[in-house]
Amino acid sequence: DTGVSQNPRHKITKRGQNVTFRCDPISEHNRLYWYRQTLGQGPEFLTYFQNEAQLEKSRLLSDRFSAERPKGSFSTLEIQRTEQGDSAMYLCASSLTGGSGDTQYFGPGTRLTVL
Amino acid sequence: SQQGEEDPQALSIQEGENATMNCSYKTSINNLQWYRQNSGRGLVHLILIRSNEREKHSGRLRVTLDTSKKSSSLLITASRAADTASYFCATDAAGTSYDKVIFGPGTSLSVIP
């Protein structure tokens, strides 16, 4: 068990550029979650997958955001036409079954800075 | 929107003292979890307490849950400098078919050696 990994750890981009982040969950986990966290706040839910199916998207996830989990393993989060307000830490988490109370294991996050 | 709200926002104590953080939430829950986040790093799950439980222990951690008051507390006994971190409570929503959790804004704990 190597834990949840995220790449890159840091991304600096210019406003208007597209960025893509990758999350590799714990291998046997079938639930995968994306969160966004800004300074001094708790993580805010963005979206989650059960295997390859995206089951819910937050209203925070505008049309510029898209997430995929094509084979039910790793996931990517793409932000198109980045804005300065997108600057945040993007966290990925995975869990085994998704049942109520199932522990979510978090990756170290990708810190995005939009200039 | 955030379901949980931690109190205090920041707490500073001397090493060896106990630290108590509180969490209040708005709607019925199935369970409540506490997470720790060290500066610039990912969240680590500490403890989960279910809605039908009132108290739970894990090492130096003690969590209580009062569903009538919609509140929980996290007690860290005999604090250490390594406990310096932000602590978040996270609640799910009772009656839903999924386990989406909602985090509060957190309590920033500083333990002074």
Chai-1 contact restraints between the chains, C-beta under 6 A:
chainA,res_idxA,chainB,res_idxB,connection_type,confidence,min_distance_angstrom,max_distance_angstrom,comment,restraint_id
A,Q41,B,P105,contact,1.0,0.0,6.0,A-B,restraint_1
A,G42,B,F88,contact,1.0,0.0,6.0,A-B,restraint_2
A,G42,B,F103,contact,1.0,0.0,6.0,A-B,restraint_3
A,G42,B,G104,contact,1.0,0.0,6.0,A-B,restraint_4
A,G42,B,P105,contact,1.0,0.0,6.0,A-B,restraint_5
A,G42,B,G106,contact,1.0,0.0,6.0,A-B,restraint_6
A,P43,B,F103,contact,1.0,0.0,6.0,A-B,restraint_7
A,F45,B,K100,contact,1.0,0.0,6.0,A-B,restraint_8
A,G98,B,D99,contact,1.0,0.0,6.0,A-B,restraint_9
A,S100,B,N30,contact,1.0,0.0,6.0,A-B,restraint_10
A,S100,B,D99,contact,1.0,0.0,6.0,A-B,restraint_11
A,G101,B,N31,contact,1.0,0.0,6.0,A-B,restraint_12
A,G101,B,L48,contact,1.0,0.0,6.0,A-B,restraint_13
A,D102,B,D99,contact,1.0,0.0,6.0,A-B,restraint_14
A,T103,B,H45,contact,1.0,0.0,6.0,A-B,restraint_15
A,F106,B,G42,contact,1.0,0.0,6.0,A-B,restraint_16
A,F106,B,L43,contact,1.0,0.0,6.0,A-B,restraint_17
A,G107,B,G42,contact,1.0,0.0,6.0,A-B,restraint_18
A,P108,B,R41,contact,1.0,0.0,6.0,A-B,restraint_19
A,P108,B,G42,contact,1.0,0.0,6.0,A-B,restraint_20
A,G109,B,G42,contact,1.0,0.0,6.0,A-B,restraint_21
